[in-house]
Amino acid sequence: MEKLVYIIDDDPVYLRFMKEHFKLLGGYSTEIFLFGDDALKKIKEQPPYMVILDNHLQEPNKSGVFYLQQISKVRPRIPVVYITADTD
């Protein structure tokens, strides 16, 4: 059975890259999300094996930290890999 991974990022190129990367690894299926709210709704309905979450999202007043907190509230046992291109 494949492990489901959700990828939340506002960069469509990165999303396609990651989707292909997991496909090449084998044993994983992915769902990609440009918007954190869409991912959060899906996490409530169907929890994934893990989430890859970007820090900077193109959503007003909501960052990866916001979604990390929300995911932790609704599904505290899901591992989250938190990514950022920030240098600080």
C-alpha positions as CSV (number, residue, x, y, z in Angstrom):
1,M,0.0,0.0,0.0
2,E,1.3,3.4,-0.9
3,K,1.9,6.1,1.7
4,L,0.1,9.3,1.1
5,V,2.1,12.5,1.2
6,Y,0.5,16.0,1.1
7,I,2.7,18.8,-0.2
8,I,1.7,22.4,0.5
9,D,3.6,25.1,-1.4
10,D,2.7,28.1,-3.5
11,D,5.3,27.3,-6.2
12,P,3.8,25.2,-8.9
13,V,7.2,24.2,-10.3
14,Y,8.3,22.9,-6.9
15,L,5.0,21.0,-6.5
16,R,5.5,19.3,-9.8
17,F,9.1,18.5,-9.0
18,M,8.2,17.0,-5.6
19,K,5.3,15.0,-7.0
20,E,7.6,13.5,-9.6
21,H,10.3,12.9,-7.0
22,F,8.0,10.8,-4.8
23,K,6.7,9.0,-7.9
24,L,10.3,8.0,-8.7
25,L,10.9,6.8,-5.2
26,G,8.0,4.4,-5.4
27,G,5.7,3.5,-2.5
28,Y,4.2,6.9,-2.2
29,S,1.3,8.8,-3.6
30,T,1.0,12.5,-3.4
31,E,-1.5,15.3,-3.3
32,I,-0.3,18.8,-3.9
33,F,-1.9,22.0,-2.6
34,L,-1.3,25.6,-3.6
35,F,-3.4,26.8,-0.7
36,G,-3.1,25.8,2.9
37,D,-6.8,26.0,3.6
38,D,-7.5,23.3,0.9
39,A,-4.8,21.1,2.4
40,L,-6.2,21.5,5.9
41,K,-9.7,20.6,4.8
42,K,-8.3,17.4,3.2
43,I,-6.2,16.6,6.2
44,K,-9.3,16.6,8.3
45,E,-11.1,14.2,5.9
46,Q,-8.2,11.9,4.9
47,P,-5.0,12.1,7.0
48,P,-1.8,11.5,5.1
49,Y,1.3,9.6,6.1
50,M,3.2,12.9,6.2
51,V,3.0,16.6,5.1
52,I,5.6,18.7,3.5
53,L,4.9,22.3,4.3
54,D,6.5,25.5,3.0
55,N,7.0,28.5,5.3
56,H,6.0,31.2,2.8
57,L,2.6,30.9,1.2
58,Q,0.9,33.4,-1.0
59,E,-2.0,33.7,1.4
60,P,-2.8,36.9,3.3
61,N,-2.1,36.7,7.1
62,K,-1.3,33.0,6.9
63,S,2.1,31.4,6.9
64,G,3.4,27.9,7.1
65,V,3.6,28.4,10.9
66,F,-0.2,29.1,11.0
67,Y,-0.9,25.8,9.1
68,L,1.6,23.9,11.2
69,Q,-0.3,24.9,14.3
70,Q,-3.6,24.0,12.7
71,I,-2.4,20.6,11.5
72,S,-1.1,19.9,15.0
73,K,-4.5,20.7,16.5
74,V,-6.5,18.4,14.2
75,R,-4.0,15.6,13.5
76,P,-1.2,15.9,16.1
77,R,0.5,12.6,15.1
78,I,1.1,13.4,11.5
79,P,4.8,14.2,10.8
80,V,5.4,17.5,9.1
81,V,8.5,18.4,7.2
82,Y,8.7,22.2,7.4
83,I,10.7,23.8,4.5
84,T,11.9,27.3,3.8
85,A,14.2,29.1,1.5
86,D,14.9,31.7,4.2
87,T,18.5,32.2,5.1
88,D,17.9,33.4,8.7
